[in-house]
Every structure is written in structure tokens, then in C-alpha cells.
């Protein structure tokens, strides 16, 4: 009668199916890819959202700054009425509204690293009932946040450039604005390249 040791299945034979099943599961998960056209639509959506936000905040900021330059040469004195002081400080706050872009962009970038951010994008933007977390969806969420940042940069600089053109700004000022915009866009693209190099 054969002993239990002799009739046992070799350990190697047991390991191979388990390993292959795990690999198959990983392959199945990787096969759950979001269509590339949908991914591009997501990128365009976030870039346009960033462009709109940057455009609006820059218009508000520059408009309030212009109003302050036209109507107030200095801060209101103690003799100014409460209404005048309130109007001044409200306009002053609006002239610095572009500072709101920094926390908004930081939150967007920070959330894109987390599973909750990936799930939020898929649930609320792609209307997916069951969010999936793969290397593709992680990259899609991160790149979408960078596209949002690119939109903010384009919205801000284009608004600023149009106003400079309207005010007949010098060629050197427009060139400096263009160089600054290109430097920001290069940094944004560099974020994507760094992400790809570390995730590969």
C-alpha cells in the first residue's frame, strides 16, 4: 500500500495552477479597460473645466483690480462710511480671487492619487456603477487632474493676454507672458512624463 507521501501531489504541480490563476485574474482586471475615446473625452472635459475656472477667476481678479485702480488710490480712511469700506474690502478680496486656484488645483492633484478619487471620477463623470481600479484608470485620473491644471493655466494666461492686447501692452510684456505660459505648460507635461516613468 502506497504511503501518503508517495501518493501526494508534488508541490510544484499545485503551485503552477494557483500562480496561473492569479495571473489570469490580473489579466482579466487589466482587460477591463476604459475605451480610449472615453478617456480622451474625460481629458477634454477636465481641461475645459479648468479653462473655464481660470478664465472666470482671472476676469474677476483683473476686473476688481482695475476697479480699485480707477476708484481708490489708497485704502479708505476712518472717515469713510461702513458701506464704502465694505465695498473696498470686497473688491480687494475679489482682486485676489485667483489665489483660490492654488488650493483647488492642489486638492485635485492630491485626490487623483487615491482610490476614492478614481471612484469619484468613474461614478460622477463616467457614470459607472462599479468603479474599477487598474493601472489605466489610475493614470487616467492623474492625467485628468493635470489636464485640469493645464486648462487653468490656459484660461488665466489667455485672459491676461487678451487684456494686455486691449491695453496695447508692449511686445516685451506679451513675450514674457507667453514664455511664462509655456514654462507652466512644460511643467504640467513634465508631471505626466514623471508619472509614466515611475509607474512603468
C-alpha positions as CSV (number, residue, x, y, z in Angstrom):
1,X,0.0,0.0,0.0
2,X,1.5,3.3,-1.0
3,X,2.2,5.8,1.7
4,X,0.6,9.2,1.9
5,X,3.9,10.7,0.9
6,X,4.1,8.6,-2.3
7,X,0.6,9.4,-3.4
8,X,0.8,13.1,-2.6
9,X,0.7,15.5,-5.5
10,X,4.0,17.3,-5.9
11,X,4.1,20.8,-4.6
12,X,5.2,22.2,-7.9
13,X,2.0,20.9,-9.6
14,X,-0.1,22.7,-7.0
15,X,1.7,26.0,-7.3
16,X,1.5,26.3,-11.1
17,X,-2.3,26.4,-11.3
18,X,-2.5,28.8,-8.4
19,X,0.1,31.1,-10.0
20,X,-1.5,30.9,-13.4
21,X,-5.0,31.7,-11.9
22,X,-3.6,34.8,-10.2
23,X,-2.0,35.9,-13.4
24,X,-5.3,35.3,-15.3
25,X,-7.2,37.4,-12.7
26,X,-4.7,40.2,-13.2
27,X,-5.0,39.9,-16.9
28,X,-8.8,40.0,-16.6
29,X,-8.6,43.1,-14.5
30,X,-6.2,44.7,-17.0
31,X,-8.6,43.8,-19.7
32,X,-11.3,45.9,-18.0
33,X,-10.1,48.9,-20.0
34,X,-12.0,52.2,-20.5
35,X,-12.4,53.0,-24.1
36,X,-9.7,55.4,-25.4
37,X,-12.3,57.7,-26.9
38,X,-13.9,58.0,-23.4
39,X,-10.5,58.7,-21.8
40,X,-9.9,61.5,-24.3
41,X,-13.4,62.9,-23.6
42,X,-12.6,62.9,-19.9
43,X,-9.3,64.7,-20.6
44,X,-11.1,67.3,-22.7
45,X,-13.8,67.7,-20.1
46,X,-11.4,68.4,-17.3
47,X,-9.3,70.7,-19.4
48,X,-12.3,72.8,-20.4
49,X,-13.5,72.8,-16.8
50,X,-10.0,74.1,-15.7
51,X,-10.0,76.7,-18.6
52,X,-13.5,78.0,-17.6
53,X,-12.5,78.3,-13.9
54,X,-9.2,80.0,-14.8
55,X,-10.9,82.4,-17.2
56,X,-13.7,83.4,-14.8
57,X,-11.4,83.9,-11.8
58,X,-8.8,85.8,-13.8
59,X,-11.6,88.1,-15.2
60,X,-13.0,88.7,-11.7
61,X,-9.5,89.3,-10.4
62,X,-8.3,91.7,-13.1
63,X,-11.7,93.4,-13.2
64,X,-11.6,94.1,-9.5
65,X,-8.0,95.2,-9.7
66,X,-9.0,97.7,-12.5
67,X,-11.9,99.0,-10.4
68,X,-9.6,99.5,-7.4
69,X,-7.1,101.4,-9.6
70,X,-9.9,103.6,-11.0
71,X,-11.9,104.4,-7.9
72,X,-9.5,104.0,-5.0
73,X,-5.9,105.4,-4.9
74,X,-5.5,104.1,-1.3
75,X,-7.3,102.3,1.4
76,X,-10.4,104.2,2.7
77,X,-9.8,106.4,5.7
78,X,-11.6,106.2,9.0
79,X,-13.9,108.9,7.8
80,X,-15.3,106.5,5.1
81,X,-18.7,105.1,5.7
82,X,-19.2,101.4,6.5
83,X,-20.6,100.8,3.0
84,X,-17.6,102.3,1.3
85,X,-15.2,100.3,3.5
86,X,-17.2,97.1,2.8
87,X,-17.2,97.8,-0.9
88,X,-13.5,98.4,-0.9
89,X,-12.5,95.3,1.0
90,X,-14.9,93.2,-1.1
91,X,-13.3,94.5,-4.2
92,X,-9.9,93.9,-2.7
93,X,-10.8,90.2,-2.0
94,X,-12.1,89.7,-5.5
95,X,-8.9,91.2,-6.9
96,X,-7.1,88.3,-5.2
97,X,-9.6,85.6,-6.1
98,X,-7.1,84.0,-8.4
99,X,-5.3,82.7,-5.2
100,X,-8.2,80.3,-4.9
101,X,-6.8,78.4,-7.8
102,X,-3.9,77.1,-5.8
103,X,-5.9,75.1,-3.2
104,X,-8.3,73.9,-5.9
105,X,-5.5,72.5,-8.0
106,X,-3.7,71.0,-5.0
107,X,-6.9,69.2,-3.9
108,X,-7.5,67.9,-7.5
109,X,-3.9,66.6,-7.8
110,X,-3.9,65.1,-4.3
111,X,-7.3,63.4,-4.8
112,X,-6.2,61.9,-8.1
113,X,-3.7,59.6,-6.3
114,X,-6.3,58.0,-4.1
115,X,-8.8,55.2,-4.9
116,X,-11.6,57.4,-3.7
117,X,-10.6,60.0,-6.4
118,X,-10.6,57.3,-9.0
119,X,-14.0,56.1,-7.8
120,X,-15.4,59.6,-7.8
121,X,-14.3,60.2,-11.4
122,X,-15.8,57.0,-12.6
123,X,-19.1,57.3,-10.6
124,X,-19.8,61.0,-11.2
125,X,-18.2,61.7,-14.6
126,X,-18.2,58.4,-16.4
127,X,-21.5,57.2,-14.7
128,X,-20.0,53.8,-14.0
129,X,-22.0,51.7,-11.5
130,X,-19.0,49.7,-10.3
131,X,-15.7,51.7,-10.4
132,X,-12.6,49.7,-11.4
133,X,-9.1,50.4,-10.2
134,X,-6.4,49.4,-12.8
135,X,-3.2,51.0,-13.9
136,X,-5.1,52.6,-16.8
137,X,-7.8,54.2,-14.5
138,X,-5.1,55.4,-12.1
139,X,-3.2,57.1,-14.9
140,X,-6.5,58.4,-16.4
141,X,-7.4,60.1,-13.1
142,X,-4.0,61.6,-12.6
143,X,-3.7,62.9,-16.2
144,X,-7.2,64.3,-15.9
145,X,-6.2,66.3,-12.9
146,X,-3.1,67.6,-14.8
147,X,-5.3,68.4,-17.8
148,X,-7.5,70.4,-15.3
149,X,-4.3,72.3,-14.3
150,X,-3.4,72.9,-18.0
151,X,-6.9,74.3,-18.5
152,X,-6.4,76.7,-15.6
153,X,-3.1,77.9,-16.9
154,X,-4.5,78.4,-20.4
155,X,-7.6,80.2,-19.1
156,X,-5.6,82.6,-16.9
157,X,-2.9,83.4,-19.4
158,X,-5.2,83.8,-22.3
159,X,-7.4,86.2,-20.3
160,X,-4.4,88.1,-19.2
161,X,-3.0,88.2,-22.7
162,X,-6.3,89.5,-24.2
163,X,-6.5,92.3,-21.7
164,X,-2.8,93.2,-22.3
165,X,-3.6,93.3,-26.1
166,X,-6.6,95.5,-25.4
167,X,-4.5,97.9,-23.3
168,X,-1.8,97.9,-26.1
169,X,0.9,96.3,-23.9
170,X,4.4,96.3,-25.2
171,X,5.9,93.4,-27.2
172,X,8.3,92.5,-24.4
173,X,5.4,92.2,-21.9
174,X,3.5,89.9,-24.2
175,X,6.6,87.9,-24.9
176,X,7.3,87.5,-21.2
177,X,3.6,86.4,-20.7
178,X,4.0,83.8,-23.4
179,X,7.2,82.5,-22.1
180,X,5.7,82.2,-18.6
181,X,2.7,80.3,-20.0
182,X,4.9,77.9,-21.9
183,X,7.0,77.3,-18.8
184,X,3.9,76.3,-16.9
185,X,2.6,74.0,-19.6
186,X,6.1,72.4,-19.8
187,X,5.9,71.7,-16.0
188,X,2.5,70.2,-16.4
189,X,3.7,67.9,-19.2
190,X,6.7,67.0,-17.1
191,X,4.4,65.8,-14.3
192,X,2.8,63.3,-16.7
193,X,6.2,62.2,-18.0
194,X,7.5,61.7,-14.4
195,X,4.3,59.7,-13.5
196,X,4.8,57.4,-16.6
197,X,8.5,56.9,-15.8
198,X,7.8,55.9,-12.2
199,X,4.7,53.7,-13.0
200,X,6.4,51.8,-15.8
